[in-house]
């Protein structure tokens, strides 16, 4: 039988876990500052270091040419990026900031 004192540790642990998880919520990496940091010519690795992994990625390749579209979504915020041969060629955003 669990007593009130034996439940303190699991409740305390659950509370700490909830705080840690909530601290990662919110705007995350889809901010105007991060969007402005991303510049044409950046590689996919450089962009990923700033924004993290995209929510959605579409790509196509033919010999010597590759294109990919990266889409980031966080609630109503959205950033769309287009890469040509691993270099950023266009960016577009709809951010609430």
C-alpha distances in whole Angstrom, upper triangle without the diagonal:
4,6,10,11,9,11,14,15,15,16,19,20,20,22,24,25,26,28,30,30,32,34,36,36,39,43,42,45,47,49,53,53,52,54,57,56,57,60,63,63,60,58,55,53,54,53,50,49,50,48,46,46,47,45,48,51,54,56,60,62,65,67,68,66,62,61,57,56,53,51,48,46,44,43,47,48,50,52,54,56,59,60,63,63,60,61,60,63,62,59,58,55,54,52,51,51
4,7,8,6,7,10,12,11,13,15,16,16,19,21,21,22,25,26,27,28,31,32,33,36,40,39,42,44,46,50,50,49,51,54,53,54,57,60,60,57,55,52,50,51,50,47,46,47,45,43,43,44,43,46,48,52,54,58,60,63,65,65,64,60,59,55,53,50,48,45,43,41,40,44,45,47,49,52,53,56,57,60,60,57,59,58,60,59,56,55,52,51,49,47,48
4,5,5,6,9,11,12,12,15,16,17,18,21,22,23,25,27,27,29,31,33,33,36,40,39,43,45,46,50,50,49,52,54,54,54,58,61,61,58,57,54,52,53,51,48,47,47,46,44,44,46,44,47,50,54,56,60,62,66,68,67,66,62,60,57,55,52,50,46,44,42,41,45,46,48,50,53,55,58,59,62,62,59,60,59,62,60,57,56,53,51,49,48,48
4,6,5,7,10,11,10,12,15,15,16,18,20,20,22,24,25,26,28,31,31,34,37,37,41,43,44,47,47,47,49,52,51,52,56,59,60,56,55,52,50,51,49,46,46,45,44,42,43,44,43,46,49,52,55,59,61,65,67,67,65,61,59,55,53,50,48,45,43,40,39,43,44,46,48,51,53,56,57,60,61,57,58,57,60,58,55,54,51,49,47,45,45
4,5,5,8,10,10,11,14,15,16,17,19,21,22,24,25,26,28,30,31,34,38,37,40,43,44,47,47,46,49,51,51,52,56,58,59,55,54,52,50,50,49,46,45,45,44,42,43,44,43,46,49,53,55,59,61,65,66,66,64,61,59,55,54,50,48,45,43,40,40,43,44,47,48,51,53,56,57,60,60,57,58,57,60,58,55,54,51,50,47,46,46
4,6,7,8,9,11,12,14,15,17,18,20,21,23,24,26,27,29,30,34,37,36,39,42,43,47,47,45,48,51,50,51,54,57,58,54,53,50,48,48,47,44,43,44,42,40,41,43,41,44,47,51,53,57,59,62,64,64,62,58,57,53,52,48,47,44,42,39,39,43,43,45,47,50,51,54,55,58,58,55,56,55,58,57,54,53,50,49,46,45,46
4,6,6,6,9,10,11,12,14,15,17,18,20,21,22,25,26,27,30,34,33,36,39,40,44,44,43,45,48,47,48,52,54,55,51,50,47,45,46,45,42,41,41,40,38,38,40,38,41,44,48,50,54,56,60,62,62,60,56,54,51,49,45,44,40,39,36,36,39,40,42,44,47,49,51,52,56,56,53,54,53,55,54,51,50,47,46,43,42,42
4,6,5,6,8,10,10,12,14,15,16,18,20,21,23,25,26,29,32,32,35,37,38,42,42,41,44,46,45,46,50,53,54,50,49,46,44,45,44,41,40,39,38,37,37,39,38,41,44,48,50,54,56,60,62,61,59,56,54,50,48,45,43,40,38,35,35,38,39,41,43,46,48,51,52,55,55,52,53,51,54,53,50,49,46,44,42,40,41
4,5,5,6,8,10,10,12,14,15,16,18,20,21,23,25,28,31,30,33,36,37,41,40,39,42,44,43,44,48,51,51,48,47,44,42,42,41,38,37,37,36,34,35,37,36,39,42,46,48,52,54,57,59,58,57,53,52,48,46,43,41,38,36,34,34,38,38,40,42,44,46,49,49,53,53,49,50,49,52,51,48,47,44,43,41,40,40
4,5,5,6,9,10,10,12,14,15,16,18,20,22,23,26,29,28,31,34,35,39,39,38,40,43,42,43,47,49,50,46,45,42,40,41,40,36,36,36,34,32,33,35,33,37,39,43,45,49,51,55,56,56,54,51,49,46,44,40,39,36,34,31,32,35,36,38,39,42,43,46,47,50,51,47,48,47,50,49,46,45,42,41,39,38,38
4,5,5,6,9,10,10,12,14,15,16,18,20,21,24,28,27,30,33,34,38,38,37,39,42,41,42,46,49,49,46,45,42,40,41,39,36,36,35,34,32,33,34,33,36,39,43,46,49,51,55,57,57,55,51,49,46,44,40,38,35,33,30,30,33,34,36,38,41,43,46,47,50,51,47,48,47,50,48,45,44,41,40,37,36,36
4,5,5,6,9,10,11,12,14,15,17,19,20,23,27,26,29,32,33,36,36,35,38,40,39,41,44,47,48,44,44,41,39,39,38,35,34,34,33,31,32,34,33,36,39,43,45,49,51,55,57,56,54,50,49,45,43,40,38,34,33,30,30,33,34,36,38,40,42,45,46,50,50,46,47,46,49,47,44,43,40,39,36,35,35
4,5,5,6,9,10,11,12,14,16,17,19,22,25,24,27,30,31,35,34,33,36,39,38,38,42,45,45,42,41,38,36,36,35,32,31,31,30,28,29,31,30,34,36,40,42,46,48,52,53,53,51,47,46,42,41,37,35,32,31,28,29,32,32,34,36,38,40,43,43,47,47,43,44,43,46,45,42,41,39,38,35,34,34
4,5,5,6,9,10,10,12,14,16,17,20,23,22,26,28,30,33,33,32,35,37,37,37,41,44,44,41,40,37,35,36,34,31,31,31,29,27,28,29,28,31,34,38,41,44,46,50,52,52,50,46,44,41,39,35,33,30,28,25,26,29,30,32,34,36,38,41,42,45,46,42,43,42,45,43,40,39,36,35,33,32,32
4,5,5,6,9,10,11,12,15,16,18,22,21,25,27,28,32,32,31,33,36,35,37,40,43,44,41,40,37,36,36,34,31,30,30,28,27,28,30,28,32,35,39,41,45,47,51,53,53,50,47,45,41,39,35,33,30,28,25,25,28,29,31,33,36,38,41,42,46,46,43,43,42,44,43,40,38,35,34,31,30,30
4,5,5,6,9,10,11,13,15,18,21,20,23,26,27,30,30,29,32,34,33,34,38,41,42,38,38,35,33,33,32,29,28,28,26,25,26,28,27,31,34,38,40,44,46,50,51,51,49,45,43,40,38,34,32,29,27,24,25,28,28,30,32,35,36,39,40,44,44,41,41,40,43,41,38,37,34,33,31,30,30
4,5,5,6,9,10,11,13,16,19,18,21,24,25,29,29,27,30,33,32,33,36,39,40,36,35,32,31,31,30,27,26,26,24,22,23,25,24,28,31,34,37,40,43,46,48,48,45,42,40,37,35,31,29,26,25,22,23,26,26,28,30,32,34,37,38,41,41,38,39,37,40,39,36,35,32,32,29,28,29
4,5,5,6,9,10,11,14,17,17,20,22,24,27,27,26,29,32,31,32,36,38,39,36,35,33,31,31,29,27,26,25,24,22,23,25,23,27,30,34,36,40,43,46,48,48,45,42,40,36,34,30,28,25,23,20,20,24,24,26,28,31,33,36,37,41,41,38,39,37,40,38,35,34,31,29,27,26,26
4,5,5,6,9,10,13,16,15,19,21,22,25,25,25,27,30,29,30,34,37,38,35,35,32,30,30,29,26,25,24,23,22,23,25,24,28,31,34,37,41,43,47,49,48,46,42,40,36,34,30,28,25,23,20,20,24,23,26,27,31,32,36,37,40,41,38,38,36,39,37,34,33,30,29,26,25,24
4,6,5,7,9,13,15,14,17,19,21,24,24,23,25,28,27,28,32,35,36,32,32,29,27,27,26,23,22,21,20,19,21,23,22,26,28,32,35,38,40,44,46,45,43,39,37,34,32,28,26,23,22,19,20,23,23,25,26,29,30,33,34,38,38,35,35,34,36,35,32,31,28,28,25,25,24
4,5,6,7,11,13,12,15,18,19,23,23,22,24,27,26,27,31,33,34,31,30,27,26,26,24,22,21,20,19,17,18,20,19,23,25,29,32,36,38,42,44,43,41,37,35,31,29,25,24,20,19,16,17,20,20,22,23,26,28,31,32,36,36,33,33,32,35,33,30,29,26,25,23,23,23
4,5,5,8,11,11,15,16,18,21,22,21,23,26,26,27,30,33,34,31,31,28,27,27,25,23,22,21,19,18,20,21,20,23,26,30,33,37,39,43,45,44,42,38,36,32,29,26,23,20,18,15,15,18,18,21,23,26,28,31,33,36,37,34,34,32,34,32,29,28,25,24,21,20,20
4,5,8,10,9,13,15,16,19,19,19,21,24,23,24,28,31,33,29,29,27,25,25,23,21,20,18,17,17,19,20,20,24,26,30,33,36,39,42,44,43,41,37,35,31,29,25,23,20,18,15,16,19,18,21,22,25,27,30,31,35,36,33,32,30,33,31,28,27,24,23,20,20,19
4,7,9,7,10,13,14,18,18,16,19,22,21,22,26,28,29,26,26,23,22,22,20,17,17,15,14,13,15,17,16,20,23,26,29,33,35,39,41,40,37,33,31,28,26,22,20,16,15,12,14,17,16,18,19,22,23,27,28,32,33,29,29,27,30,28,25,24,22,21,18,18,18
4,7,6,10,11,13,17,17,16,18,21,21,22,26,28,30,27,27,24,23,23,21,19,18,17,14,14,16,16,15,19,22,26,29,32,35,39,41,40,37,34,31,27,25,21,19,15,13,10,11,14,13,16,18,21,23,26,28,32,33,30,30,27,30,28,24,23,20,19,16,16,16
4,6,9,9,10,14,15,15,16,19,20,21,24,27,29,26,26,24,24,23,20,19,19,16,14,15,17,16,15,19,22,26,29,32,35,39,41,40,37,33,31,27,24,21,18,14,12,8,9,11,11,14,16,19,21,25,27,31,33,29,29,26,28,26,22,21,17,16,13,12,12
4,6,6,7,10,12,11,12,15,16,17,21,23,26,23,24,21,21,20,17,16,17,14,11,13,15,15,14,18,20,24,26,30,33,36,39,37,34,31,28,25,22,18,16,12,10,7,9,10,8,11,13,16,18,22,24,28,30,27,26,23,25,22,19,17,14,13,10,10,10
4,6,7,11,12,10,12,15,15,16,19,22,24,21,21,19,18,17,15,14,13,11,9,10,12,13,13,16,19,22,25,29,31,35,37,35,32,29,26,23,20,17,15,11,11,8,11,13,10,12,13,16,17,21,23,26,28,24,24,22,24,22,19,18,15,15,12,13,13
4,6,9,9,7,9,12,11,12,16,19,20,17,18,16,15,14,11,10,10,7,5,8,10,11,12,15,17,20,23,26,28,32,34,32,29,26,24,20,18,14,13,9,10,9,12,13,10,11,10,14,14,18,19,23,24,21,20,18,20,19,15,15,13,14,11,13,12
4,7,8,7,7,11,11,11,15,18,20,17,18,16,17,15,12,12,13,9,7,10,12,11,11,14,16,19,22,25,28,31,33,32,29,25,22,19,16,13,11,8,8,7,10,10,7,7,7,11,13,16,18,22,24,21,20,17,19,17,13,12,9,10,8,10,10
4,5,5,6,9,10,11,15,18,20,18,19,18,18,16,13,14,14,10,9,12,15,14,15,18,19,22,25,28,30,34,36,34,31,28,25,22,19,16,14,11,11,10,12,12,9,10,9,13,14,18,20,24,26,23,21,18,20,17,14,13,10,10,7,9,7
4,5,5,6,9,10,13,16,19,17,19,19,19,17,14,16,16,12,11,15,17,16,18,20,21,23,25,28,31,34,36,34,30,28,25,22,19,17,15,13,14,13,15,14,10,11,10,13,14,18,20,23,26,23,21,17,18,16,12,11,9,10,7,9,7
4,5,5,6,9,12,15,18,16,18,18,18,15,13,15,14,10,11,14,17,17,19,21,22,25,26,29,31,34,36,34,31,28,25,23,21,18,17,15,16,15,18,17,13,14,12,15,16,19,20,24,25,22,20,17,19,17,14,14,12,13,11,12,10
4,5,5,7,10,14,16,13,15,14,15,12,9,11,10,7,7,11,14,14,16,18,19,22,23,26,28,31,33,30,28,25,22,20,18,15,14,12,14,14,17,16,13,12,10,13,13,16,17,21,22,19,17,15,17,15,12,13,11,13,11,14,12
4,5,5,9,11,14,12,15,14,15,13,10,12,12,9,8,12,14,13,15,17,17,20,21,24,26,29,31,29,26,23,20,18,15,13,12,11,13,14,16,15,11,10,8,10,10,13,15,19,21,18,16,13,14,12,9,9,8,10,9,12,11
4,5,7,11,14,12,15,16,17,13,11,14,14,11,11,15,17,17,19,20,21,23,24,26,28,31,32,30,27,25,22,20,18,16,16,15,17,17,20,18,15,14,11,13,12,15,17,19,22,19,16,13,14,12,10,11,10,13,12,14,13
4,6,10,12,10,13,14,14,10,9,12,11,8,10,13,16,16,19,20,20,23,23,26,27,30,31,28,26,24,21,20,18,16,16,15,18,18,21,20,17,16,13,14,13,16,16,19,20,17,15,12,14,13,11,13,13,16,14,17,15
4,7,9,7,10,10,11,8,7,10,10,8,9,12,14,14,17,18,17,19,20,22,24,26,27,25,22,20,18,16,15,13,14,13,16,18,21,20,16,14,11,11,10,12,12,15,17,14,11,9,11,10,8,11,11,15,15,18,17
4,6,6,9,11,13,10,9,12,13,11,13,15,17,17,20,20,19,20,20,22,23,25,26,23,21,19,17,16,15,14,16,16,19,21,24,23,19,17,13,13,10,12,11,14,15,13,10,7,9,9,8,11,13,17,17,20,19
4,6,9,11,13,11,10,14,15,14,15,17,18,17,20,20,18,19,18,20,20,22,23,20,18,16,14,14,14,14,16,17,20,23,25,24,21,18,14,13,10,10,9,11,12,11,7,5,5,7,8,12,14,18,19,23,22
4,6,9,12,10,10,14,15,14,16,18,18,18,21,21,18,19,18,19,19,20,21,18,16,14,13,14,14,15,17,19,22,25,28,27,23,20,17,15,12,11,9,9,10,9,5,5,6,9,11,15,17,21,22,26,25
4,7,8,6,7,10,11,11,13,14,15,15,19,19,17,18,17,19,19,21,22,19,17,15,14,13,14,13,16,17,20,22,26,25,22,19,15,14,11,11,9,10,11,8,5,5,8,10,11,15,17,20,21,24,24
4,5,5,6,9,10,11,12,13,13,14,18,17,15,16,15,17,16,19,19,17,15,13,12,12,13,12,15,16,20,22,26,26,22,20,16,15,11,11,8,10,9,5,5,6,10,12,13,16,18,22,22,26,26
4,5,5,6,9,10,10,10,10,10,14,14,11,13,12,15,15,18,19,17,15,12,11,10,10,9,12,13,17,20,23,23,20,17,14,13,10,10,8,10,10,6,7,7,11,12,13,16,17,20,21,24,25
4,5,5,6,9,10,9,10,12,15,16,14,16,15,18,18,21,22,19,18,15,15,13,14,12,15,15,19,20,24,25,22,19,16,16,13,13,11,13,13,9,10,11,14,16,16,18,19,22,22,26,25
4,5,5,7,9,10,11,13,17,17,16,18,18,20,21,23,24,21,20,17,16,15,15,13,15,15,19,20,24,24,21,19,15,15,13,14,12,14,14,10,10,10,13,15,14,17,18,21,21,24,23
4,5,5,6,7,9,10,13,14,13,16,16,19,20,23,24,22,20,17,15,13,12,10,12,12,15,17,20,21,17,15,12,12,9,11,10,13,14,10,10,8,12,12,11,14,14,17,17,21,20
4,5,5,4,6,8,11,13,12,15,16,19,20,23,25,23,21,18,16,13,13,10,12,11,14,16,19,20,17,15,13,13,11,13,12,15,16,12,12,11,15,15,14,16,16,19,18,21,21
4,6,6,9,11,14,16,16,19,19,22,23,27,27,25,24,21,19,17,17,14,15,14,17,17,21,22,19,17,15,16,14,16,15,18,18,14,14,14,17,18,16,18,18,20,19,22,21
4,6,9,11,14,16,16,19,20,23,25,28,29,27,25,22,20,17,16,13,14,12,15,15,19,19,16,15,12,14,13,16,15,19,19,16,15,13,17,16,14,16,15,17,16,19,18
4,7,8,10,13,13,17,18,22,24,27,29,27,24,21,19,16,14,11,11,8,11,12,15,16,13,12,10,11,11,14,15,18,19,16,15,13,16,15,13,14,13,15,14,17,16
4,6,9,12,12,16,17,21,23,26,28,26,24,21,19,16,14,11,11,9,12,12,16,18,15,14,12,13,13,15,15,19,19,16,16,15,18,18,15,17,16,18,17,19,19
4,7,9,9,13,14,18,20,24,26,25,22,19,17,13,12,9,9,8,11,12,16,18,15,13,12,13,12,14,14,18,18,15,16,15,18,17,16,17,16,18,18,21,21
4,5,6,10,12,16,19,22,25,24,21,17,15,11,9,6,6,5,8,10,14,15,13,11,9,9,10,12,13,16,17,15,15,14,16,15,13,14,14,15,16,19,20
4,7,10,14,17,20,24,27,26,23,20,17,13,11,8,6,5,6,9,11,13,12,10,10,10,12,14,15,19,20,18,19,17,19,17,15,15,14,15,15,18,20
4,7,10,14,17,21,24,24,20,17,14,10,8,6,5,7,8,12,14,15,14,11,11,10,11,12,14,17,18,16,18,16,18,16,15,15,15,16,17,20,22
4,7,10,13,17,20,20,17,13,11,7,6,5,6,9,11,15,17,18,16,13,12,10,10,10,11,13,15,13,15,14,15,15,14,15,16,18,19,22,24
4,7,11,14,17,18,14,11,8,5,5,7,9,12,14,18,20,20,19,16,14,11,11,10,10,12,14,13,15,14,15,15,15,16,17,19,21,25,27
4,7,10,13,14,11,7,6,4,6,9,12,15,18,21,24,24,22,18,16,13,12,10,9,10,11,11,13,13,14,15,16,17,19,22,24,28,29
4,7,10,11,8,6,5,6,9,12,15,18,21,25,27,27,25,22,20,16,14,12,11,10,10,12,14,15,15,16,18,20,22,25,27,31,32
4,7,8,6,4,6,9,12,15,18,21,24,28,30,30,29,25,22,19,17,14,12,10,9,11,14,16,16,18,20,22,25,28,30,34,35
4,6,5,6,9,12,15,18,22,25,28,32,34,34,32,28,26,22,20,16,14,12,11,14,16,18,18,20,23,25,28,31,33,37,38
4,6,8,11,14,18,21,24,27,31,34,37,37,35,31,28,25,22,18,16,13,11,14,16,19,19,22,25,27,30,33,36,40,41
4,7,10,14,17,20,24,27,30,33,36,36,34,30,27,24,20,17,14,11,8,11,14,16,17,20,23,26,29,32,34,38,39
4,7,10,14,17,20,23,27,30,33,33,30,26,23,20,17,13,11,7,6,10,11,14,14,16,19,22,25,29,31,35,36
4,7,10,13,17,20,23,27,29,29,27,23,20,17,14,11,8,6,5,7,10,12,12,15,17,20,23,26,28,32,33
4,7,10,13,17,20,24,26,26,23,20,17,13,11,7,6,5,6,8,9,10,10,11,14,16,19,22,24,28,29
4,7,10,13,16,20,23,22,20,17,14,11,8,6,5,7,8,8,10,9,10,11,12,14,17,19,22,25,27
4,7,10,13,17,19,19,17,13,10,7,6,5,6,9,12,11,11,10,10,10,10,11,13,16,18,22,23
4,7,10,14,16,16,14,11,8,6,5,6,8,11,13,11,12,10,12,11,10,11,12,14,16,19,21
4,7,10,13,13,11,7,6,5,6,9,11,15,17,15,15,13,14,12,10,10,10,11,13,16,18
4,7,10,10,8,5,5,6,9,12,14,18,20,17,17,15,16,14,11,11,9,10,11,14,16
4,6,7,6,5,7,9,12,15,18,21,23,21,21,18,20,17,14,12,10,10,10,12,14
4,6,5,6,9,12,15,18,21,25,27,24,24,21,22,20,16,15,12,11,9,11,13
4,6,8,11,14,17,21,24,27,30,27,27,24,25,22,19,16,13,11,10,10,13
4,6,10,13,17,20,23,27,29,27,26,23,24,20,17,14,11,8,7,7,11
4,7,10,14,17,20,24,26,24,23,20,21,17,14,11,8,6,5,6,9
4,7,10,14,17,20,23,21,20,17,17,14,11,8,6,5,6,9,12
4,7,10,13,17,20,17,16,13,14,11,7,6,4,6,8,11,13
4,7,10,14,17,15,14,11,11,8,6,5,6,9,11,15,16
4,7,10,13,11,10,7,8,6,5,7,9,12,14,18,19
4,7,10,9,8,6,6,5,6,9,12,15,18,21,22
4,6,6,5,4,5,7,9,12,15,19,21,24,25
4,5,5,6,6,9,12,15,18,22,24,28,28
4,6,9,9,13,15,19,22,25,27,31,31
4,7,9,12,14,17,20,23,25,28,29
4,6,9,11,15,18,22,23,27,27
4,6,8,11,14,18,19,23,23
4,7,11,14,18,20,24,24
4,7,11,14,16,20,21
4,7,11,13,16,17
4,7,10,13,14
4,6,10,11
4,7,9
4,6
4
